[in-house]
Amino acid sequence: MTDLLANLGLGFAVALSLQNVTLCFLGCLVGTLIGVLPGVGPIATIAMLLPITFGLDPVGALIMLAGIYYGAQYGGSTTAILVNIPGEATSVVTTLDGHQMARQGRAGVALGIAAIGSFFAGTVATLLIAALGAPLTRLALIFGPAEYFALMVMGLAFAVVLAHGSVLKAVAMILVGVLLAAVGTDLETGQERMTFGLAFLTDGVDFSVLAMGLFGVAEILRNLDQTETREIARARIGRLLPSLADLRQVAPATLRGTAIGAILGILPGNGAVLGPFAAYTVEKRLARDPSRFGRGAIEGVAGPESANNAGAQTAFIPLLTLGIPPNAVMALMVGAMTIHGIVPGPGVMTKNPNLFWGMIASMWIGNLMLLVINLPLVGLWVRLLQVPYRLMFPAILMFCAIGIYSINALPTDVMLIAAFGVFGYGLIKFGFEPAPLLLGFVLGKLMEEYLRRALTLSRGDVLVFLERPVCAVLFLVAVTILAAALLPSLRRGRDAVFTEA
Amino acid sequence: MSDASDGVRRAGSVVRAPQSFVAGLVLVLLGMFGVWAASDLPRGTLGAMGPGMLPHWVAIGVALCGGVLAATGLVRAGAGLQTFGLRGPLVVVLAILAFAVTIRPFALGPVAGPGLGLIVAGPLAVIVGGYATPEARFRELLILALLLTAGCMLLFGDLLNLPIPIFPTAVIEAASGRIPSRVLLRLAAGALALAGLGLLALERRATRRTRTDVAPHAMTT
């Protein structure tokens, strides 16, 4: 306990320096600004803004990126409430009751509750990360390559189960991602793989290029297909601060949402996505009068929003302790860390305590900033939302091009985002989800490395994965949930969680 | 595009979920392509995996998934093919390519770009890209392009100091030694911003004049 306090003290000392507080503030502000734009989710926002952080020192850069992430996430909730367009998968549920509240002239209260719920969830999640960080890191140190491989397989299995739609399509996407990750120079032998002699493929496909193509450009193409139906809440925003009665009503929902979101967020394989759906379902089941849900029930905003934010934050745990990014956003964080010469994993905490604890402390500060920034700026976001898409997407396009160009100063990277954009558009049209592909791409490289190392150590004996107890358990979990997802009865249950909401 | 979907729909008696069926076939092709692309790499043994081992088996996995997906498309009824927009993808790709070949001197085989910097590549991307939607209006896009480019020049070039070329190489050579690059950047950004704001003011005045006749207060809500 004293350790924890001392560590948090160190963290706050780092995070509260003038430079870092400013960066955190700027990150939250810019993140919200871009995240509010409909059709730009956190992944595209971070990929677009990544170059801005290049010139900073590692601690400042990661604090700013984390701020951008929370900002983008909160921006997504704002669009969900005001325009009925979820900025990303996790704010889908917020549209249900949040937008109804907005139509009833209670948009302000919905936004306020979302911000307060998120702040509370963020506070709890910060403490959780601080408490779990040290023990999990110790656990990570006894993990060998076989265990890491098994852990990643389990993460991917979760990603398959948690993806919407067909299990088969999600598996296919992950495999395509792993295949894409194999392009480039082989780390062990130095041999070029599947580069077709093209010089710009020698280093492989850059992660941010893939992310920007699949999530930035493809999203633009998809939006261009639909004629615009944005219904901005025309009614007054109303007052922002919820009344005491409101607060009393949402308090239990916020607590439950935080708990659900925090637990699911730790799961490798993007458990955070499930949090808001699960929280909404729970609130609806527990409510005395479930028929209020979908008609502007305030708990229907508070629960999922708290879960959303708690999950967004606890998703940092696998990254910071084990070095395994559980979802695409965290994969971008890996990219950012490597650019600054930091290898994510158990070493971060011991080698860069400033960075580790500073980042954790900045999470709490970031959440406070969101509360401070968003409540007075709601008017500005509303005006931003009125910008027609025909003006918005050329701007997004230009930011994407500049952002990608400035990472490696390669025009071929810019061309590749066009190629991946069209590819992603095709995927969407054929009912595939690009998120598992991205996760497969990130984990693919790590997995191959650990698989090869594990098999070299065991002299090619595949049974090593079953002989080591931790490893065997992880594989068992992976197989069980995959099998469960394929069982018809459970599959119906899974679909229900996603659609009932 | 519509021909293809019609064709599949006509064969509806055999293919019950065209979307899954076609997607599966594409995956099979992709997997086969992967197997071919990795075929020249040594696979090694389990104890000492070569560079070709993982790509080979993963590509086979992709093809298998595709095969099963296509098969389910024959058995189980499902979604039909969606219509693809052509204008959007084509124009957006064109805009990105325009940016890529003009941002810096560039040569890919016989094609060579002159290297015009952000000041040309930026507006080019915005204006060309804007035409991806039929609602595009040239004046609007021009104003947007001018203001955005000015903003990006200041943000990325001046404030963040990212190594992104701002001006055409010829201009940089002519100006080197005479005007400090920072000053040049700020002057140019200022000029672009002024031009953009001027156009915007003109546009506003024009619309306001027409608007006062038509709808005096409906727009204020």
Interface residues (C-beta under 8 A of the other chain):
Chain A: P51 I52 F54 G55 S166 L168 K169 V171 A172 L175 V176 V178 L179 A182 D186 E188 T189 Q191 R193 M194 F196 V217 I220 L221 L224 D225 R234 P388 Y389 R390 L391 F393 P394 A395 L397 M398 F399 A401 I402 Y405 S406 A409 P411 T412 V414 M415 I417 A418 G421 V422 Y425 K429 F430 G431 F432 E448 L451 R452 L455 T456 S458 R459 G460 D461 V462
Chain B: Q19 S20 V22 A23 V26 L27 L30 G34 A37 A38 L41 P42 T45 L46 G47 A48 M49 G50 P51 G52 L54 P55 V58 A59 G61 V62 C65 G66 V68 L69 T72 A79 Q82 T83 F84 G85 R87 G88 P89 V92 V93 A95 I96 L97 F99 A100 V101 I103 R104 F106 L108 G113 L118 A121 G122 A125 V126 I127 G129 G130 A132 T133 E135 A136 E140 L141 L144 A145 L148 T149 C152 F156 L160 N161 L162 P163 I164 T221
